[in-house]
Amino acid sequence: MSQQWYYTRGGGPQTGPIETDALRQLIATGNVTTQDLVWSEGMPDWQRAADVPTFFTPADPAPAAYALPYGAPSGMLNYHTPVIHPPYAGFWLRFCAAFIDGIVLWIVQLPIQFALGINIFEPGQKFTIGVAVLNNVVSIVLRWLYKSLQESSTYQATLGKRAVGIIVTDETGNRISFGRATGRHFAEYLSALIFMVGYLMAGWTQKKQALHDIIAGTLVVKKPLT
């Protein structure tokens, strides 16, 4: 099977998978420029097409009547080959993103808690059950909207994920819907309930998926360079 590639033009959405010969032809006809980014499984990150020797080293000569630039037949897009994604984001990148998001959420929630009469800097403070319940409800809703709205947006990432250069996609590399982002968020509770093992799974699963990613059918990948 020919090597499979993804490419992105001008920082736009990723396209692929596409075979080597077909991508050579796209470059030869100007549909993909040497400045556009390409990636294939095994590469550490996205690179300019101009920097990948594969597209500027002639392949085995073809018969003269069928020879094309770069000495290879054009090939055809193969829509039945397995989907290949950009580099998956590992556990520690995701941990750093979650740490940043935790700080952001803490800062946002702090004035709300003060408005409810809760002073986290006062040890042993007493307040009513109603206030405690309301504080928990506000916290749940805030975290849900913070994550789901951002991960289903054009950014495909929370502030923490943007800071470390990772995004959330579905299993075909596309942006997820708000509904799927919501399901993914609440599936995180299950990841936490089993002694955080659901989160740790991102360190050893094949596609670096945590348990909530597997449940929601999502991936966390490194954002293509622009």
Helices and strands as residue ranges (DSSP letters): E 4-8, E 15-19, H 20-28, E 37-39, E 47-48, G 49-51, G 53-55, G 64-66, G 69-71, H 91-115, H 129-151, H 159-164, E 166-170, H 178-193, H 197-200, G 201-203, H 211-216, E 218-222
